[in-house]
């Protein structure tokens, strides 16, 4: 039973629970104050990363990206970092990358969320939106809506052991091919790739590692969804083995 549940039941709250809540609110209040005092700098960036539930070891990565992404060369041209947001949802990660001065390629197959993203970024030339899913090949498939509804973060293109409510057809593109044909020829290197693609990450990572594309990417942050598969633990173990064999120390599997 949590602290708020205790209060709702009119039971005495323990001192340590009260102190814990005070500490949480103090930390959160400090983030808000820093964001208000520094709306164009690191103060707001820290608040945005906190809002994105970003694991702490990523914070330093984006602090550095902020410095480089907002720097200018001798000819006065901004040195833009390049990020890819696979599973854009409502743009929480994209907002962080944009604040760091990045150009962001966003992939979101959910037609309802994509309409939201179009409206949100309609005047921003640094956001390249794609209403497509990503995998390791090009094809058409059904986008599966789970029982939580159209805006759920659990909607996906992979068949899974979980219940789905309905579906509609979407286009799926080969992410490795897209990177090779449309991003690397323009930018040479990608700073950050975020993969939150509800199960497709296993096929995508196999393709990226197999073609050594991870060497052209500063960091790859991946949320794994082994729970969607009956053989999910085997898939995760295979991915970890591939990462180790490739000595891909820039790949992290702890995105939330």
C-alpha angles and dihedrals in degrees: 000000000000129000095261091048088054091054092048090055091050091240123144112268118231117244093236091054091051092049091048091053092047091051091049093050091045092054092045092047090052090053091051093048092050090049091051092047094045107029095159098039146049093308093068092037092059091049090050093050090049089050089052091054086235113178110251098245089067092058094078090049091057093041087059092043089053091055095047096035093056095043124104131219123233090271091056096253117138114246099229120202116218121229133176120209111196108187096024095182106169096344102260093140092038090056090055092049092047091051086056090056096255133149107233129205106203126196118191121158096186104103093206095051091042090058088053091050092048090055094043095051101027093121097039115099091188093069118078108192126202123185090208140104121236131226139132097290143027118261147116121260144155119279105220121220114205127214092272091070142244096318097047118128088223096068111117150156098239123091109241145172090259124097118260126200105201142331147209134198121271137174118249122201133198103252094199091053092048091051092050096045104034111021112030095049088058103036108018092213139038118218100201138006118193117196117192099148105140100246103336090095092087094060092040095051092047088055096045094048093042091056094040090239090140086076089068094051123079096209135000115200114190133182109208122215103192088146089075092066135063087221094038097128090054091050091051093047091051091050092050090050091051091050090051094047091052092044085230098171090165092068118094126185098193104088114136 
